[in-house]
Amino acid sequence: MRSLVLAAIGAFMLVGCETVPQEVNMQPMAFQTAVSRATAAWHPYAGIQDLSTMLETQTLSSAQRARVLYERGRLRTENAIELPNAIQDLQQAAALQATVVPEEGMTTVRSIPDTSSMIRIAEAKLQLSRARLAGLQTLPQWFDDKVAVSEVAEAADRYRNSGLAPDPFDAGLLEAGGYLCRSTSAGVGKWQLGENTSHLSDLDWCPVASPASSTPVASS
């Protein structure tokens, strides 16, 4: 009986001493390739989605995470997409960059530029969008400003219900966000309102609109 107790205690101690597998950061080459692919995506919103997926699914070093946040904030700022989130991205990127300590023998991730000027640009664009939303606008103008203030899902629903054909850039955003879907039979005779519908010949509203990335401002 005593030997059984001792064996059980020994087994318990061995389990407790097992080494927890260490998480491995994304390899530098794979990281750079993924970032380059996202920033050169077919539509800025598709790139934003790809960068968001990296942040959610990949194990990243502080320097890598700062770079991804910076690139996502830059895409959002330059294209006036989800500007409150852009400001948060850039602020978080700068804060993370300040904590980065180069590790000996490790490939160094290129430091992000100073974010203060880009934050000011995003804040100015956001202020203008909010001011315009308080006045009279066409649906395309309203859509762009709602996207700018991080209300993509509401903007997509309004477009969907209006029957108006979105312009090429807005259609790309809606497709990247999961609201428009491609199909060989899509778009035939369904886009009657709007001057230019040629880019919508194989696009139609998805069966169920997907709130793909009206990311709350409080998220990463």
Contacts in CASP RR format, 6 or more apart in sequence:
PFRMAT RR
TARGET T0000
AUTHOR 0000-0000-0000
METHOD contacts of the structure
MODEL  1
MRSLVLAAIGAFMLVGCETVPQEVNMQPMAFQTAVSRATAAWHPYAGIQD
LSTMLETQTLSSAQRARVLYERGRLRTENAIELPNAIQDLQQAAALQATV
VPEEGMTTVRSIPDTSSMIRIAEAKLQLSRARLAGLQTLPQWFDDKVAVS
EVAEAADRYRNSGLAPDPFDAGLLEAGGYLCRSTSAGVGKWQLGENTSHL
SDLDWCPVASPASSTPVASS
23 59 0 8 1.000
24 59 0 8 1.000
25 59 0 8 1.000
25 60 0 8 1.000
25 61 0 8 1.000
25 64 0 8 1.000
26 34 0 8 1.000
26 54 0 8 1.000
26 58 0 8 1.000
26 59 0 8 1.000
26 60 0 8 1.000
26 61 0 8 1.000
26 64 0 8 1.000
28 107 0 8 1.000
28 109 0 8 1.000
31 58 0 8 1.000
31 60 0 8 1.000
31 64 0 8 1.000
31 109 0 8 1.000
34 50 0 8 1.000
34 54 0 8 1.000
34 58 0 8 1.000
35 51 0 8 1.000
35 54 0 8 1.000
35 67 0 8 1.000
35 68 0 8 1.000
35 71 0 8 1.000
37 50 0 8 1.000
38 47 0 8 1.000
38 50 0 8 1.000
38 51 0 8 1.000
38 54 0 8 1.000
38 71 0 8 1.000
39 47 0 8 1.000
39 51 0 8 1.000
39 71 0 8 1.000
39 75 0 8 1.000
41 47 0 8 1.000
41 50 0 8 1.000
41 176 0 8 1.000
43 169 0 8 1.000
43 172 0 8 1.000
43 173 0 8 1.000
43 175 0 8 1.000
43 176 0 8 1.000
44 75 0 8 1.000
44 78 0 8 1.000
44 79 0 8 1.000
44 81 0 8 1.000
44 173 0 8 1.000
45 79 0 8 1.000
45 81 0 8 1.000
45 172 0 8 1.000
45 173 0 8 1.000
45 176 0 8 1.000
45 177 0 8 1.000
45 213 0 8 1.000
46 176 0 8 1.000
47 75 0 8 1.000
47 176 0 8 1.000
48 72 0 8 1.000
48 75 0 8 1.000
48 76 0 8 1.000
48 81 0 8 1.000
48 82 0 8 1.000
48 176 0 8 1.000
48 213 0 8 1.000
49 176 0 8 1.000
49 177 0 8 1.000
49 212 0 8 1.000
49 213 0 8 1.000
51 68 0 8 1.000
51 71 0 8 1.000
51 72 0 8 1.000
51 75 0 8 1.000
52 72 0 8 1.000
52 213 0 8 1.000
52 215 0 8 1.000
54 60 0 8 1.000
54 68 0 8 1.000
55 65 0 8 1.000
55 68 0 8 1.000
55 69 0 8 1.000
55 72 0 8 1.000
55 220 0 8 1.000
60 68 0 8 1.000
61 100 0 8 1.000
61 109 0 8 1.000
62 96 0 8 1.000
62 97 0 8 1.000
62 99 0 8 1.000
62 100 0 8 1.000
63 96 0 8 1.000
63 97 0 8 1.000
63 100 0 8 1.000
63 108 0 8 1.000
63 109 0 8 1.000
63 111 0 8 1.000
64 109 0 8 1.000
65 96 0 8 1.000
66 92 0 8 1.000
66 93 0 8 1.000
66 94 0 8 1.000
66 96 0 8 1.000
66 97 0 8 1.000
66 100 0 8 1.000
66 109 0 8 1.000
66 112 0 8 1.000
67 93 0 8 1.000
67 109 0 8 1.000
67 110 0 8 1.000
67 112 0 8 1.000
69 89 0 8 1.000
69 90 0 8 1.000
69 92 0 8 1.000
69 93 0 8 1.000
69 96 0 8 1.000
69 220 0 8 1.000
70 89 0 8 1.000
70 90 0 8 1.000
70 93 0 8 1.000
70 112 0 8 1.000
70 113 0 8 1.000
70 115 0 8 1.000
72 86 0 8 1.000
72 89 0 8 1.000
73 85 0 8 1.000
73 86 0 8 1.000
73 89 0 8 1.000
73 90 0 8 1.000
73 93 0 8 1.000
73 118 0 8 1.000
73 122 0 8 1.000
74 86 0 8 1.000
74 90 0 8 1.000
74 118 0 8 1.000
75 81 0 8 1.000
76 82 0 8 1.000
76 83 0 8 1.000
76 85 0 8 1.000
76 86 0 8 1.000
76 89 0 8 1.000
76 122 0 8 1.000
77 83 0 8 1.000
77 86 0 8 1.000
77 90 0 8 1.000
77 118 0 8 1.000
77 121 0 8 1.000
77 122 0 8 1.000
77 125 0 8 1.000
80 125 0 8 1.000
80 129 0 8 1.000
80 144 0 8 1.000
80 147 0 8 1.000
80 148 0 8 1.000
81 147 0 8 1.000
81 148 0 8 1.000
81 173 0 8 1.000
82 147 0 8 1.000
82 148 0 8 1.000
82 150 0 8 1.000
82 152 0 8 1.000
82 213 0 8 1.000
82 214 0 8 1.000
82 215 0 8 1.000
83 122 0 8 1.000
83 123 0 8 1.000
83 125 0 8 1.000
83 126 0 8 1.000
83 129 0 8 1.000
83 148 0 8 1.000
83 149 0 8 1.000
83 150 0 8 1.000
84 126 0 8 1.000
84 149 0 8 1.000
84 150 0 8 1.000
84 217 0 8 1.000
85 150 0 8 1.000
85 215 0 8 1.000
85 217 0 8 1.000
85 219 0 8 1.000
86 122 0 8 1.000
87 119 0 8 1.000
87 122 0 8 1.000
87 123 0 8 1.000
87 126 0 8 1.000
88 217 0 8 1.000
90 115 0 8 1.000
90 118 0 8 1.000
90 119 0 8 1.000
90 122 0 8 1.000
91 115 0 8 1.000
91 119 0 8 1.000
92 220 0 8 1.000
93 112 0 8 1.000
93 115 0 8 1.000
94 112 0 8 1.000
94 114 0 8 1.000
94 115 0 8 1.000
94 116 0 8 1.000
97 111 0 8 1.000
97 112 0 8 1.000
100 109 0 8 1.000
100 111 0 8 1.000
102 108 0 8 1.000
125 148 0 8 1.000
126 148 0 8 1.000
126 149 0 8 1.000
129 144 0 8 1.000
129 145 0 8 1.000
129 148 0 8 1.000
129 149 0 8 1.000
130 145 0 8 1.000
130 149 0 8 1.000
132 141 0 8 1.000
132 145 0 8 1.000
133 142 0 8 1.000
133 145 0 8 1.000
133 146 0 8 1.000
133 149 0 8 1.000
137 145 0 8 1.000
139 158 0 8 1.000
139 159 0 8 1.000
139 162 0 8 1.000
139 164 0 8 1.000
140 164 0 8 1.000
140 166 0 8 1.000
140 167 0 8 1.000
140 170 0 8 1.000
142 155 0 8 1.000
142 158 0 8 1.000
143 155 0 8 1.000
143 158 0 8 1.000
143 159 0 8 1.000
143 166 0 8 1.000
143 170 0 8 1.000
144 170 0 8 1.000
146 152 0 8 1.000
146 154 0 8 1.000
146 155 0 8 1.000
146 158 0 8 1.000
147 155 0 8 1.000
147 173 0 8 1.000
150 214 0 8 1.000
150 215 0 8 1.000
150 216 0 8 1.000
150 217 0 8 1.000
151 214 0 8 1.000
152 173 0 8 1.000
152 177 0 8 1.000
152 211 0 8 1.000
152 212 0 8 1.000
152 213 0 8 1.000
152 214 0 8 1.000
153 209 0 8 1.000
153 211 0 8 1.000
153 214 0 8 1.000
154 214 0 8 1.000
156 174 0 8 1.000
156 177 0 8 1.000
156 179 0 8 1.000
156 209 0 8 1.000
157 209 0 8 1.000
159 166 0 8 1.000
159 170 0 8 1.000
159 174 0 8 1.000
160 179 0 8 1.000
160 205 0 8 1.000
160 209 0 8 1.000
162 193 0 8 1.000
163 191 0 8 1.000
163 192 0 8 1.000
163 193 0 8 1.000
164 193 0 8 1.000
164 194 0 8 1.000
165 171 0 8 1.000
165 191 0 8 1.000
165 193 0 8 1.000
165 194 0 8 1.000
165 196 0 8 1.000
165 197 0 8 1.000
165 200 0 8 1.000
166 172 0 8 1.000
166 174 0 8 1.000
166 180 0 8 1.000
166 200 0 8 1.000
167 196 0 8 1.000
168 196 0 8 1.000
168 199 0 8 1.000
171 180 0 8 1.000
171 199 0 8 1.000
171 200 0 8 1.000
171 203 0 8 1.000
172 180 0 8 1.000
174 180 0 8 1.000
175 181 0 8 1.000
175 182 0 8 1.000
175 203 0 8 1.000
176 212 0 8 1.000
177 210 0 8 1.000
177 212 0 8 1.000
177 213 0 8 1.000
178 206 0 8 1.000
178 209 0 8 1.000
178 210 0 8 1.000
178 212 0 8 1.000
179 205 0 8 1.000
179 206 0 8 1.000
179 209 0 8 1.000
179 210 0 8 1.000
179 212 0 8 1.000
180 203 0 8 1.000
180 204 0 8 1.000
180 205 0 8 1.000
180 206 0 8 1.000
181 203 0 8 1.000
181 204 0 8 1.000
181 205 0 8 1.000
181 206 0 8 1.000
181 207 0 8 1.000
182 202 0 8 1.000
182 203 0 8 1.000
183 202 0 8 1.000
183 203 0 8 1.000
183 204 0 8 1.000
184 202 0 8 1.000
186 201 0 8 1.000
186 202 0 8 1.000
186 203 0 8 1.000
186 204 0 8 1.000
187 200 0 8 1.000
187 201 0 8 1.000
187 202 0 8 1.000
187 203 0 8 1.000
187 204 0 8 1.000
188 201 0 8 1.000
190 204 0 8 1.000
191 197 0 8 1.000
191 200 0 8 1.000
END
